[in-house]
């Protein structure tokens, strides 16, 4: 199968009934591309593994992770301990990694600072191509792909050849799964903050008080308080902290360049 010619509709998920079929297609395409195994998670912060419409865990049922050293999906601490999952919090593009470091298409100093000691024990793999999947509301998923050769630790050629295709597949599969399985509405719909509200919240997010923000923006203390309270009402937040959190979840408080 040629890279870039994969039919992404095969891994698309429109309702829960599609999950098993899409997971099997992802597994088969990965195998055909480069004899890759697949690890997939829709939310690295969740203890719940990905499941099909009947509740079967995809890791053992579809992706074949059943061996004694392959029960990663049962380790609820993995997202905190794994250097692979941790890297997904700081990188949005595909990367490949082994005990010697992370390789990305663009420099990322955050990845350079991640501790890689005992890499194989903590990551449960010797090397992997990983696709972070950053979803709405701060949710982060990931799909990792590795060769079935247990001695292979250099995936530079595989990364160059297949990273873009794996990225498209991972985003389509995990994005569709998250959309179908997300049942609770955490944030108000179609919430639009004003420029002033965003300015005040950005300063509040870095710890500035209303008085300090008023001095920075050359506005009165009352005006700053009004903007933050008004933003909280729009976001259906119960306090200042939740207002900042919800605004960040919607991407209003992105870090400045």
Secondary structure, DSSP 4 states (H G I P E B T S, - for coil): --TT---GGGG--SSGGGHHHHHHHHHHHHHHHHSEEEEEES-TT-SPPPB-TT--BHHHHTS---STT--GGG-TTHHHH-HHHHHHTT--S-EEEETTEEE-SS--HHHHTS--TTHHHHHSSSEEEEEEEE-GGG-EEEEEEEES-TT----HHHHHHHHHHHHHHHHHHHHHHHHHH-----S-TT----HHHHHHHHHHHTT--HHHHHHHHT--HHHHHHHHHHHHHHTT-SSHHHHHHHHHHTTTTPPP-
